Amino acid sequence: RSTLTFVNEQTNAEVLQHELIMLDVMTANRDVRVHAVARGGDVAIDDSNVPPPVPVISNVGGGSKSSSAEKEGSLDYISGEEGIKHMTVPEGFKVNLFADEKRFPELVNPVQMQVDGKGRLWAAAWKTYPKWEPLKEMDDRLLIFPDEDGDGVADKCITFAKVHNPLGFEFWNGGVLVASQPDILFLKDTDGDDVADVRISMLHGIGSADTHHAANNFILGPDGALYWQSGIFLHNNIEHPWGPSLSTGSSAMYRFDPRQFTISHHADNSPNPHGISFDYWGYQYANDGTGGRAYQVRPDGKGFKMFKLLEKEVRPVPANAVVSSANFPDEMQQNFLICNAIGFLGIKQYKLDRDGGAEYTEESGKGKDKKVITKTTKLGEVWGTPTEEMLSSTDKNFRPADAVFGEDGGLYVADWHNVIIGHMQHNIRDPNRDHKHGRIYRVINTKKPLQKPVKIDGASLPELMANLESPIDGIRQRTQVELSERPSAEVIAACQEWMKKFDPKKAEDAHHLLEALWVHQQHNERNNQLLNLLLNSPEPHARVAAQTVQHHWFNVDHKRGGAGDEVDPLTEAQEKSGVISDTPELTTVHVGTIVERMHFDLAEFQVKAGKKIELTFSNPDFLPHNFVITQPKSADEVALAAIALGAEGFAKGFVPDHEKIIIATKLLDHQQDQVLEFTAPETPGDYEFVCTFPGHHLLMRGIMKVVK
């Protein structure tokens, strides 16, 4: 993709190769100081000899074929307060501005948020996205936003630490685990000034080749493990002395147990996964950011696997969340939320069925043998159906990057806020890539009181055990995080004393005992008696959760690492493409996609004018693609019309109503195919075929050559 061209045919390769020269000179300048210090002296670093960067002209607004005014935001940025006027929320809800760049200039490009044990909201600010530029400051940060008077507006912004490329972070053991490619760092404040004074590299070797889908969206699961996802074009090569290394290029979810120091591939998810969450019963959910697909992550064989959660409506999805708040309506509790950053700008909401009996459809077979079959979920197989949207905005710069529930029960929404959202459609140094804006909004329900604060940080072990009885997921999760820094022997003793008050024969006590089982799991203390009680619980979801713990303890080898023995999708056999058969009556053609390359597997095929054609388009790729045949020299025009469909594009498969389209498939997901039957045009010529999914037309195109 470095060879994609923008204004004046300029490429990223041209710009970044020059930056390597700049870095060489900067390195030599620092070597001068290194040698001076080694000799007992010192000298100031002088970068006046570094060549200036290559000038780049913005393509925002249609300056090159990869840009689109319809898809992009506006260069006329509005204020954070003004942005609220463009938002729509359900009846009874209201939005206020919690923090923005006007009050806190450090808040730029917030990419993930968390709430600490003191109830304070934290955010990772990624100012240098997509890549640090030589001669400029590395100014990415972990920020703390205390709301000292509880009015829903941040009173301060504290820089806890400067961390380069902080795509994900989570609290653990009294500190913070944070991604900083190629490391996962452990940061800790030991003197109480809210500034990190301990910095340890916990893991080294996470993929760093492509910043925007490297290790992201950290979350500590109920089992005490840290989960994250990372995407394609990245290779993880993590070595440590306590077990096998993880060496893999899989686009997937990963699991790291910081207490046992085991790291393993958890479940495949491609191509650019973002977003992980757990619900009340410990069911785990994930999204693929690029494709917008949502999954439930369930035990499968000796590991875990992604299973379809809902029918995709929008993309791209940078984050998800599960509703759990004393402030939100009862009917919304445990609903699934997904943030979306292009087209539909806001947060979608889905009602989740966990009890089984939900029906959904899947395709089986290929080509003319393809059938649509109806499936019915079983207990614990979660299925989502859309309900009222949680939030939407008509401000085209609004880019919801994350959503978390705060201590007060409000939903806090991080707004990346940028005219440019795509990494591939614009030069990496496009001057309109924004490095100044960032907002955090709070959404609350006005018909119920705010959630009351609960003591977590510094609480006694009996107080923390009582917190585990809370119906609020965030309170229990933050309590488990607090327990991660307490001595395990004391935690287990307190837990076993606390759990005596519950009756395993009562369904209403099942969740409390499940929390006790998770405490044991987090502290690596197998309690088979407790496990067996929950495997036979009168509460069915407690039984399913216990089966997952059993799966972790007895079926999954978390020490296996990853030896690079996964199937490489780029080397898997592809179906033969091109003209498969050609009889006097019919020409049969097959066209496919190349996995994770964003290319068709065929550049050109030839047919006779006026001939009947049967063309099968198959999509083994993880991204959604369509196949559109257009009139000669019309592919770009049709593709831009598809981009202009915006949020309505999915309903039309991103195939616009356009006079220059000859025939088109629907939008096909992974492993889907479709047969097109048509008659070749009577006029000879080079008819273009193209994928019109937004942004794909730059690489996915070819020629149907019609001859006499």
C-alpha positions in Angstrom: 0.0 0.0 0.0 3.0 2.3 0.2 2.7 2.7 -3.6 -0.8 4.2 -3.5 -0.8 7.6 -5.1 -2.4 10.8 -3.9 -2.1 14.4 -5.1 0.5 14.8 -7.9 1.0 11.0 -7.9 2.9 11.3 -4.6 3.1 8.1 -2.6 3.7 7.2 1.1 6.9 5.4 0.0 8.3 8.7 -1.3 7.5 10.5 1.9 8.6 7.8 4.3 11.8 6.9 2.5 12.9 10.5 2.9 12.0 10.3 6.6 14.5 7.4 6.9 17.2 9.8 5.7 16.0 12.4 8.3 16.2 9.7 11.0 19.7 8.7 9.9 20.9 12.3 10.4 19.2 12.6 13.7 20.8 9.4 14.9 24.2 10.7 13.9 23.6 13.9 15.8 22.7 11.9 18.9 25.8 9.8 18.5 27.9 12.9 18.9 26.4 13.5 22.3 26.8 9.8 23.3 30.5 10.0 22.5 30.8 13.3 24.4 29.2 11.8 27.5 31.3 8.7 27.3 34.4 10.9 27.4 33.1 12.7 30.5 31.7 15.8 28.9 28.5 16.7 27.2 27.2 18.6 24.1 23.8 19.8 23.0 22.1 17.9 20.3 21.9 20.1 17.1 19.4 18.9 14.5 19.8 22.0 12.2 21.4 19.8 9.6 18.4 17.5 9.3 16.7 17.8 5.8 13.2 19.2 6.0 10.3 16.8 5.4 8.8 16.2 1.9 5.9 18.7 1.4 2.5 17.0 1.1 -0.6 18.5 -0.4 -3.9 17.4 1.2 -6.4 15.4 -0.9 -9.3 16.1 1.4 -12.4 17.0 -0.5 -11.7 15.0 -3.6 -8.1 16.0 -4.3 -7.3 12.4 -5.6 -9.3 9.4 -6.6 -8.9 7.9 -3.1 -10.6 10.8 -1.4 -14.3 11.5 -1.2 -16.0 14.6 0.2 -19.0 12.5 1.0 -17.0 10.2 3.3 -14.8 12.7 4.9 -15.6 15.1 7.6 -15.5 18.9 7.5 -12.5 21.2 7.8 -14.8 23.6 9.6 -14.6 22.1 13.1 -17.3 22.9 15.5 -16.9 23.2 19.3 -17.6 20.3 21.7 -20.7 22.1 23.0 -21.9 22.7 19.5 -21.4 19.1 18.7 -24.1 18.1 21.3 -26.7 20.0 19.2 -26.0 17.5 16.3 -26.6 14.4 18.5 -29.7 12.3 18.9 -30.3 10.1 22.0 -33.3 8.1 23.2 -36.1 9.9 25.0 -35.2 10.7 28.6 -31.5 10.8 27.9 -29.2 13.8 27.7 -25.6 14.5 26.7 -23.1 16.8 28.3 -19.5 17.6 27.4 -17.2 15.9 30.0 -13.9 17.1 28.5 -12.5 18.6 25.3 -9.4 20.0 23.7 -10.5 23.6 24.5 -10.1 23.0 28.2 -7.5 20.3 28.0 -5.2 20.6 25.0 -3.6 17.3 25.9 -6.8 15.5 24.9 -6.2 14.7 21.3 -7.5 11.6 19.4 -8.7 9.6 22.5 -8.6 5.9 21.5 -9.5 4.0 24.7 -10.9 4.8 28.1 -11.0 3.0 31.5 -12.3 3.8 35.0 -9.9 3.3 37.9 -10.6 2.1 41.4 -11.1 5.7 42.6 -13.9 6.2 40.0 -11.8 8.4 37.8 -12.0 8.3 34.0 -8.7 7.7 32.1 -8.1 8.1 28.4 -5.3 7.2 26.0 -4.6 10.2 23.8 -2.9 9.3 20.5 -1.7 12.6 19.1 1.0 11.2 16.8 -1.4 8.9 14.9 -0.8 7.4 12.4 3.0 7.5 12.9 5.4 9.8 14.8 7.1 12.3 12.5 10.8 13.1 12.8 11.7 16.4 14.5 8.3 16.5 16.2 7.6 15.7 19.8 6.4 12.2 20.8 3.3 13.5 22.7 1.0 10.5 23.2 -0.3 10.3 26.7 -2.3 8.4 29.4 -4.6 11.0 30.9 -6.6 11.1 34.1 -9.8 13.2 34.3 -10.9 13.6 38.0 -14.5 14.9 38.4 -14.0 16.1 41.9 -17.4 17.7 42.5 -19.4 14.9 40.7 -21.1 17.2 38.2 -20.3 15.1 35.2 -17.6 17.5 34.0 -13.8 16.9 34.3 -12.1 19.3 36.7 -8.5 18.4 35.9 -6.4 16.7 33.3 -3.4 14.8 34.7 -0.8 13.3 32.5 0.0 10.0 34.1 2.6 9.1 31.6 3.8 9.8 28.0 3.4 6.5 26.1 4.0 6.2 22.4 1.1 4.6 20.4 -1.1 3.7 23.4 -3.8 1.7 21.6 -4.8 -0.2 24.7 -4.5 0.0 28.5 -5.9 -1.7 31.6 -5.3 -1.5 35.3 -3.6 -4.4 37.1 -1.6 -5.0 40.3 -1.7 -1.4 41.4 -0.6 0.0 38.1 -1.4 0.0 34.4 -0.6 -2.3 31.5 -0.4 -0.3 28.3 0.5 -1.1 24.7 3.5 0.8 23.3 4.6 -1.1 20.2 6.7 -3.3 20.3 6.2 -3.5 24.1 3.5 -4.0 26.7 4.6 -1.8 29.5 3.7 -1.9 33.2 3.5 1.6 34.7 3.0 2.5 38.3 2.8 5.5 40.6 4.5 4.7 43.9 4.4 8.2 45.6 0.8 9.2 45.1 1.3 12.1 42.7 -0.7 10.4 39.9 2.5 10.4 37.7 4.1 7.0 36.8 7.5 6.6 38.3 7.9 2.9 37.5 8.1 1.7 33.9 8.8 -2.0 33.2 8.6 -3.8 29.9 6.4 -6.8 30.6 6.4 -8.2 27.1 8.5 -7.3 24.1 7.7 -8.2 20.5 4.1 -7.3 19.8 3.6 -6.4 16.1 4.5 -2.9 15.2 4.4 -2.8 11.4 1.0 -1.1 11.2 0.0 1.1 14.1 -3.7 1.4 13.5 -4.6 -2.3 14.2 -1.7 -3.3 16.5 -2.5 -4.6 20.0 -5.6 -2.7 21.2 -8.6 -2.4 23.5 -7.1 -4.0 26.6 -9.4 -5.6 29.1 -8.9 -7.8 32.1 -11.3 -10.7 32.0 -13.0 -12.3 34.9 -10.4 -15.0 34.7 -7.7 -12.5 35.6 -6.1 -12.6 32.1 -5.4 -9.6 29.9 -7.1 -9.8 26.5 -6.4 -7.7 23.4 -6.7 -8.0 19.6 -4.3 -7.2 16.7 -4.8 -7.4 13.0 -3.2 -8.4 9.7 0.2 -7.4 8.4 1.6 -7.7 11.9 3.9 -10.4 13.3 4.1 -11.0 17.0 7.3 -12.6 18.2 7.2 -12.5 22.0 9.8 -14.4 24.0 10.1 -14.9 27.7 11.9 -17.3 30.0 8.8 -18.8 31.6 7.4 -20.8 28.7 7.2 -21.1 24.9 7.4 -17.9 22.8 4.5 -16.6 20.8 5.5 -16.3 17.2 2.6 -15.7 14.9 1.2 -13.5 12.2 -2.4 -14.3 13.0 -5.0 -11.6 13.1 -6.6 -12.6 16.3 -7.5 -12.1 20.0 -4.6 -12.9 22.4 -4.6 -13.8 26.1 -1.8 -12.9 28.6 -1.9 -14.1 32.2 0.4 -11.6 33.9 0.4 -13.7 37.1 1.6 -16.9 35.4 3.3 -15.1 32.5 1.6 -17.3 29.9 0.7 -15.8 26.5 -1.4 -17.6 23.9 -3.4 -17.1 20.7 -7.0 -17.1 21.9 -9.3 -17.0 18.8 -8.9 -15.9 15.2 -10.6 -12.6 14.1 -9.7 -10.8 10.9 -8.7 -8.5 9.4 -8.5 -5.6 11.8 -10.2 -6.6 15.1 -11.1 -3.9 17.7 -13.3 -4.2 20.7 -13.7 -6.7 23.5 -16.2 -6.9 26.3 -17.6 -9.3 28.9 -21.2 -9.4 30.3 -22.7 -10.3 33.6 -22.3 -14.0 33.1 -18.8 -13.8 31.7 -19.9 -14.2 28.0 -17.2 -12.7 25.9 -17.8 -10.5 22.8 -15.5 -9.1 20.1 -15.7 -7.1 16.9 -13.8 -6.9 13.7 -13.3 -3.2 13.2 -12.9 -3.1 9.4 -15.7 -5.5 8.5 -18.0 -4.5 11.3 -18.8 -8.1 12.2 -19.6 -8.9 15.9 -18.9 -12.2 17.6 -19.4 -14.2 20.7 -16.2 -15.9 21.8 -16.9 -19.5 23.0 -15.0 -22.6 23.9 -14.3 -24.8 20.9 -12.1 -27.9 20.8 -8.9 -27.2 22.7 -9.3 -23.5 22.4 -11.8 -20.7 21.6 -13.6 -19.6 18.5 -15.5 -16.5 17.2 -19.2 -17.2 16.6 -21.6 -14.8 14.8 -23.4 -12.6 17.3 -25.7 -10.5 15.1 -26.4 -9.4 11.5 -23.9 -6.7 10.7 -25.4 -3.2 9.9 -22.5 -0.8 9.9 -18.7 -0.6 9.8 -16.0 0.3 10.9 -16.4 -0.6 14.6 -13.6 0.6 16.9 -15.1 -0.6 20.2 -18.0 -2.2 21.9 -19.6 -2.3 25.4 -22.2 -4.0 27.5 -24.9 -1.9 29.3 -24.6 -2.3 33.0 -25.6 0.8 34.9 -27.9 1.7 37.8 -28.7 4.9 35.9 -29.9 3.3 32.7 -33.4 1.8 32.2 -34.0 -1.8 33.3 -34.9 -2.8 29.8 -31.5 -1.8 28.5 -29.4 -3.8 31.0 -27.0 -6.2 29.4 -27.6 -4.8 25.9 -24.7 -4.8 23.5 -23.3 -1.4 22.2 -21.0 -0.9 19.2 -19.3 2.4 18.2 -19.2 3.2 14.5 -17.0 5.8 12.9 -17.9 6.1 9.2 -21.3 6.6 7.6 -23.5 6.1 10.6 -21.7 8.1 13.3 -22.7 6.9 16.7 -23.5 3.9 18.9 -25.8 1.1 17.8 -27.6 -1.0 20.4 -28.6 -4.7 20.4 -30.8 -6.8 22.6 -29.0 -10.0 23.5 -30.8 -13.3 23.8 -28.7 -15.7 26.0 -31.4 -18.3 26.8 -31.5 -20.1 23.4 -34.3 -20.3 20.9 -33.3 -17.4 18.7 -33.4 -18.0 15.0 -30.9 -16.8 12.4 -29.8 -17.7 8.9 -26.6 -18.9 7.4 -25.6 -19.9 3.9 -24.5 -23.4 3.1 -22.9 -24.7 -0.1 -21.5 -22.8 -3.1 -22.7 -21.4 -6.4 -26.0 -22.9 -7.6 -25.9 -25.4 -4.8 -26.0 -22.7 -2.2 -28.8 -22.8 0.3 -29.9 -20.6 3.1 -30.5 -22.5 6.3 -32.2 -21.4 9.5 -30.4 -22.2 12.8 -31.7 -22.0 16.3 -29.4 -21.0 19.2 -28.9 -23.1 22.3 -28.5 -21.9 25.9 -25.4 -19.8 26.2 -25.2 -19.2 22.4 -25.9 -15.5 22.4 -27.7 -13.7 19.6 -28.3 -10.0 19.1 -31.2 -8.1 17.5 -31.1 -4.4 16.8 -33.1 -2.0 19.0 -33.1 1.8 19.5 -29.9 3.5 18.6 -28.0 4.7 21.7 -26.5 7.8 20.1 -26.1 9.3 16.6 -24.6 12.5 15.3 -24.8 14.5 12.1 -21.4 16.2 12.8 -19.3 14.5 10.1 -16.2 14.8 12.3 -17.7 12.9 15.2 -15.8 9.6 15.4 -16.8 7.5 18.5 -13.7 5.5 19.3 -14.7 4.0 22.7 -17.6 3.9 25.2 -17.4 2.9 28.9 -19.7 3.2 31.9 -18.4 5.5 34.5 -18.6 5.4 38.3 -21.8 7.5 38.1 -23.5 5.0 35.7 -23.2 7.5 32.8 -22.0 6.3 29.4 -18.8 8.1 28.5 -18.0 8.3 24.8 -14.6 9.1 23.4 -14.8 11.2 20.2 -11.6 10.8 18.1 -12.9 13.9 16.1 -11.1 14.1 12.8 -12.0 15.2 9.3 -9.9 12.2 8.1 -10.7 8.7 9.3 -9.1 6.4 6.8 -5.4 5.5 6.9 -5.3 4.2 3.3 -7.3 6.9 1.5 -4.9 9.8 2.4 -1.2 10.3 2.6 0.3 9.4 5.9 1.4 13.1 6.2 -1.7 14.7 4.8 -1.7 18.1 6.5 -5.4 17.8 7.3 -4.8 14.8 9.6 -5.9 16.4 12.8 -3.6 16.5 15.8 -5.5 19.1 17.9 -9.1 17.8 18.6 -10.5 15.3 21.0 -13.7 15.1 23.1 -15.3 13.0 25.8 -19.1 13.1 26.1 -21.3 11.8 28.9 -24.7 10.3 28.2 -27.1 9.9 31.2 -30.7 8.9 31.8 -32.7 11.7 33.3 -35.5 9.5 34.6 -33.3 7.6 37.1 -30.8 8.8 39.7 -27.1 8.5 39.0 -25.3 5.4 40.2 -23.8 5.8 43.7 -20.1 5.5 44.2 -18.7 2.4 45.8 -15.4 2.3 47.7 -12.9 0.1 45.8 -9.4 1.6 46.0 -7.9 0.9 49.4 -11.1 -1.0 50.6 -10.7 -3.9 53.1 -11.0 -7.4 51.8 -14.5 -7.9 53.3 -15.6 -4.7 51.6 -14.2 -5.9 48.3 -16.0 -9.2 48.6 -19.2 -7.4 49.3 -18.6 -5.4 46.1 -18.7 -8.7 44.2 -22.4 -8.9 45.0 -23.1 -5.8 43.0 -25.3 -6.2 39.9 -23.1 -3.6 38.1 -20.5 -5.2 35.9 -18.1 -2.2 36.2 -18.1 -2.3 40.0 -17.3 -6.0 40.1 -14.7 -5.7 37.4 -12.9 -2.9 39.1 -13.1 -4.8 42.4 -11.4 -7.8 40.7 -8.7 -5.4 39.4 -8.2 -4.1 43.0 -7.9 -7.7 44.2 -5.1 -8.3 41.7 -2.7 -6.2 43.8 -3.6 -8.0 47.1 -1.7 -11.1 48.4 -3.3 -14.1 46.8 -3.4 -16.2 50.1 -5.3 -13.4 51.9 -7.7 -12.9 48.9 -8.5 -16.6 48.7 -9.0 -16.8 52.5 -11.4 -13.8 52.5 -13.2 -15.2 49.4 -13.8 -18.6 51.0 -15.1 -17.0 54.2 -17.4 -14.7 52.1 -18.8 -17.5 50.0 -20.0 -19.5 53.0 -23.1 -17.2 53.1 -24.4 -18.5 49.8 -26.4 -21.6 49.1 -25.4 -23.4 45.9 -28.9 -24.8 45.6 -30.4 -21.4 45.2 -30.4 -19.8 41.8 -30.2 -16.3 43.2 -26.9 -17.1 44.9 -25.3 -18.6 41.8 -23.7 -15.5 40.5 -22.1 -14.7 43.8 -20.5 -18.2 43.8 -19.5 -17.7 40.2 -17.6 -14.5 41.2 -15.9 -16.6 43.9 -14.9 -19.1 41.3 -13.4 -16.3 39.1 -11.5 -15.0 42.1 -9.9 -18.4 42.5 -9.2 -18.5 38.8 -7.5 -15.1 38.8 -5.3 -16.1 41.7 -4.4 -19.5 40.2 -6.0 -21.5 42.9 -8.0 -24.4 41.5 -11.1 -25.1 43.6 -12.6 -28.2 42.1 -15.3 -28.5 44.8 -16.6 -25.0 44.0 -16.3 -25.7 40.2 -18.4 -28.9 40.6 -21.0 -27.0 42.6 -21.4 -24.5 39.8 -21.4 -27.1 37.1 -24.6 -28.4 38.8 -26.1 -25.0 39.7 -29.8 -24.5 39.3 -28.9 -21.3 37.3 -28.2 -22.4 33.7 -25.9 -19.5 32.8 -23.8 -20.2 35.9 -23.4 -23.7 34.6 -22.2 -22.4 31.2 -19.8 -20.0 32.9 -18.4 -22.9 35.0 -18.0 -25.0 31.9 -15.8 -22.1 30.5 -13.7 -22.1 33.6 -13.4 -25.9 33.4 -12.3 -25.5 29.7 -9.6 -23.1 30.8 -8.4 -25.4 33.6 -8.5 -28.7 31.9 -8.7 -28.4 28.1 -6.7 -25.3 27.0 -2.9 -25.2 27.1 -2.2 -21.6 27.9 1.5 -22.3 27.9 1.5 -23.4 24.3 2.5 -19.9 23.0 2.4 -20.0 19.2 5.0 -21.6 17.1 3.9 -20.2 13.8 2.1 -23.4 12.9 -1.2 -21.6 12.0 -2.4 -22.0 8.5 -1.1 -19.1 6.4 -4.2 -17.8 4.6 -2.0 -16.4 1.8 -0.8 -19.9 0.9 -4.1 -21.7 1.1 -5.2 -23.2 -2.2 -7.5 -20.8 -4.1 -10.1 -22.0 -6.5 -9.0 -21.8 -10.1 -10.0 -18.5 -11.6 -10.5 -17.3 -15.1 -12.5 -18.9 -17.9 -13.3 -22.3 -16.6 -15.2 -23.6 -19.7 -16.2 -22.1 -23.0 -18.9 -23.9 -25.1 -20.8 -22.5 -28.0 -23.7 -21.9 -25.7 -22.0 -20.7 -22.5 -18.8 -19.2 -21.1 -18.2 -20.1 -17.4 -15.9 -17.7 -15.4 -14.7 -17.8 -11.8 -13.3 -14.7 -10.0 -12.2 -14.7 -6.4 -10.3 -12.6 -3.8 -6.9 -13.0 -2.4 -7.0 -13.4 1.4 -5.7 -10.3 3.3 -4.3 -8.7 0.1 -7.3 -6.6 -1.0 -6.9 -7.8 -4.6 -9.0 -9.9 -7.0 -7.2 -13.1 -8.0 -7.7 -12.3 -11.6 -6.6 -9.2 -13.5 -8.3 -9.9 -16.8 -10.5 -12.4 -18.6 -11.9 -12.5 -22.1 -15.3 -13.2 -23.4 -17.0 -12.9 -26.8 -19.5 -10.1 -27.5 -23.1 -11.2 -27.1 -22.2 -14.5 -25.4 -24.1 -15.9 -22.4 -21.9 -15.7 -19.3 -22.1 -17.5 -16.0 -19.7 -15.9 -13.6 -19.1 -17.1 -10.0 -17.6 -14.6 -7.6 -16.3 -16.1 -4.4 -14.9 -14.2 -1.4 -12.5 -16.2 0.9 -11.2 -12.9 2.3 -12.2 -11.7 5.7 -13.2 -8.3 4.4 -16.6 -7.8 2.7 -16.4 -7.4 -1.1 -18.7 -7.1 -4.1 -18.0 -7.6 -7.8 -19.3 -4.8 -10.1 -18.8 -4.8 -13.9 -19.0 -1.3 -15.4 -18.7 0.4 -18.8 -15.2 1.1 -20.0 -13.3 3.8 -17.9 -16.2 4.0 -15.5 -15.0 2.1 -12.4 -13.8 5.2 -10.5 -17.1 7.1 -11.2 -19.2 4.2 -10.0 -16.9 3.6 -6.9 -17.3 7.2 -5.8 -21.0 7.0 -6.2 -20.9 4.0 -3.9 -18.9 5.9 -1.3 -21.5 8.7 -1.5 -24.2 6.2 -0.2 -22.7 6.7 3.3 -24.5 4.9 6.0 -27.2 3.6 3.6 -24.5 1.7 1.6 -24.9 -1.5 3.5 -28.5 -1.8 2.6 -27.6 -1.6 -1.1 -24.4 -3.7 -0.8 -22.5 -0.5 -1.8 -23.9 -0.9 -5.3 -25.3 2.5 -6.3 -28.1 3.1 -8.8 -25.8 4.0 -11.7 -26.4 3.8 -15.5 -22.8 2.6 -16.1 -23.2 -0.6 -14.1 -23.7 -3.6 -16.2 -24.2 -6.2 -13.5 -23.1 -6.6 -9.8 -23.2 -9.0 -6.9 -24.4 -8.2 -3.5 -21.8 -7.5 -0.8 -20.3 -10.8 0.2 -18.8 -11.6 3.5 -16.1 -14.2 4.3 -16.6 -17.5 2.5 -19.7 -16.4 0.6 -20.1 -16.5 -3.2 -22.7 -15.6 -5.8 -23.4 -16.6 -9.4 -24.1 -13.9 -12.0 -25.8 -14.8 -15.3 -25.7 -12.2 -18.0 -25.0 -11.6 -21.7 -21.8 -10.0 -22.6 -22.1 -6.5 -24.2 -22.4 -6.4 -28.0 -19.7 -3.7 -28.3 -16.1 -4.9 -27.9 -14.0 -3.1 -25.4 -12.2 -3.2 -22.0 -15.1 -3.3 -19.4 -13.8 -2.7 -15.9 -14.7 -4.8 -12.9 -14.2 -3.4 -9.4 -15.1 -3.8 -5.8 -17.1 -0.7 -4.7 -16.9 -1.2 -1.0 -15.6 2.2 0.2 -11.8 2.5 -0.4 -11.4 -0.9 -2.0 -11.6 0.3 -5.6 -8.1 1.6 -5.4 -6.7 -1.9 -5.5 -9.5 -4.2 -6.4 -10.1 -3.8 -10.1 -9.6 -5.6 -13.4 -10.7 -5.9 -17.0 -13.4 -8.0 -18.7 -12.1 -7.8 -22.3 -15.0 -8.2 -24.8 -14.0 -9.3 -28.3 -15.8 -10.2 -31.5 
